[in-house]
């Protein structure tokens, strides 16, 4: 059984430690835990590992956030992964910092990465793990906030959030969506 775990983010050093790249940070956390090597390949960086009899293919698209769908579709086809074994990990302004929300489908919620994946893969019927980045910004400053670096307080809690999100992704592949939702949402 093979699973595609996609962490969304933007490529480039200027985005590295930003809130918008938390998806990248989660798949990097998984790769590190399983000593999986990253390789630059078509439309992204890819790593894979085996866990409890399953293969997890990790993807960091190199297409920029707003064009993530192209990379997701390519890797789903290349690795022969059905949509029900796809998990997309994204930042979410509408959740408090560190809160996780795993769902089997849903709206893009204004997230351009999800919007593009929905359009290119033909619908929103795939699992997504939203990670709260909070919304501590003044009016008109949303882009600066999302593309901004973590505060020192957030930074001190970040590894715990990343580890919980990585555990959620592993659970999605091993105990299934419903059980993972029961265990990690809330």
N, C-alpha and C positions, 0 to 999 in steps of 0.2 A: 504494500500500500504506500503510495507516494503523496506527499502534501507540498503545496507551494505556499510559502510564507513570504509575503511581500511587505517590506518596510518602505513607506513613502518618505521622500525627502528631496532635497535639491543637491546636485553635485557642486563641488567647488569649496575651497577652503573658507570662503567668506560665509558659508552656511553651516559649517561643521558643528558648532555648539549651539545652534539655534533651536527654538521651540518647534519650528516647522519640521525639523529633522529627527523628531523623536522616533519615527518609524525606522529610520536607518539605525538609530542607537539600539533599538530592541533586537533587530536581527544581528547586529554586531555582538550584542550580549550573548545571544544564542550561539553564534559561531565560536566565540571565545570559550564558552562553557564546554563545547564539544570538540574544541581544537580543530575546527573546520577551516580550511584554507580558502580565502577569497580569490577568485579569478575574474579578470575583466573579460567579458564575453559580449556577444551581441546584445545591445540595448541595456546593458547593466553589469553589475558585479554579482557573481553567483558563488555560493558555497553550499555544501550539503553535508549531512550527517545522518547516521542511523540511530534510532532510539526506540526501544521496545518493539522491535520488529518492523518499524516503519522508516521510510526515507523522508527526510525533510529537506526540501530544496529552498534555500534562502535567496531572495532577490532584492537588490538595491537598484532600481531603475536608473539609468543614466540619461533619461529623456527629460529631466526636469519634471516637477510635480504635475503641471497642467497637461502633460502628454504621457502620463503613466500607463494609460490603457494599451498603448502599442506594445510596450515591454511586457505587460501582464499577459496579453493575448499570445505574444510570441512564445513566452516561456511555458504557458499552459499547453500550447500545441507541441512544442519541442519535448517537454517532459511527459506529455500525455496525462495531464492532470485535469480531472473534471472540475467544474465550478464548485461542486459541493466539498472539494478538498482544497479550496483556495481560501487563504486568510490574508486580508489586507490590513496593515497596521498604520493608523494615522493619528495626527494631533487633533484635538477638539477644543475649541474656544468655549463651548457651552458647558463643559464639565469643569468642576474645580480641579486645581492642580493635583495630579496623581491618581484621580479616580479613573477606574477602568470600566468600560462598557463593551461587552462582547455581544454581538447580534448576528443572526443568520442571514439577514438582509436588511434593507432600509434605504432611506433617502440619502442623498449625498450631503445633506445638511449644509449646503453652500461650500463644501470642500471641493476645490477644482480637480484634485487628484481623483477623488471618487467619481466625480461627474464624468471625467474622461474615461475611466474604467467602465462605468455603466454604459456609456455610448458605444465603446469599442467592443465590449464583450456581450452586448445585447441584453442589458438589464441589471438590476441591483440585487439579484438573487445569489449572493455570495457572502461569506462571513467577513465581518470587519470588526477589528478591535480598535475602539476609540480610546485615546489616552488624554485625559484632561490636562490642559496647559493653563487653565484659568483665563480670566479676562480682565486683568488689572491694568487697563489702559484707558486713557482719556479719549473722548470723542474724536474721531478722525485719525487716530493713531494705531488702528488695528494692524496694518501692514508692518509698521515699525515693531510692534509688540511680537507678532508671530515670527518675524524674521530676526528678532532680537535674541541676545544670549540670555541664559538663565540667570536669575538673581542669585546671590550667594545663599540665601535661605533655600531656594529651590534646588540649587546645586548640591546642597548637603543631603537632600532627600532623594536625589535623582537615581542613585544606584539601586535603592530599594524599589522604586517605581519600575525601573527597567527590568529588574529581576522578577518582579510580580508579573509584568507583561510577558516576559519570556516564558515563565511558568504557564501562563494562560495559553500561549501559542503551542507549547508542548502538549498541554491537556487537550486542546482542540484536536490534535492529531492522535492522541492515545485513548482518551475516554469519550471523545465525541463532543459535538457542539453543545448539546443540551446539558450534559453533565458539567462541562467546562463553564457554561453560563451560570449554572447553579452554584458552582464552587467559587467563581471569581467576580461575578457581578454582585454589588451590594456593599 
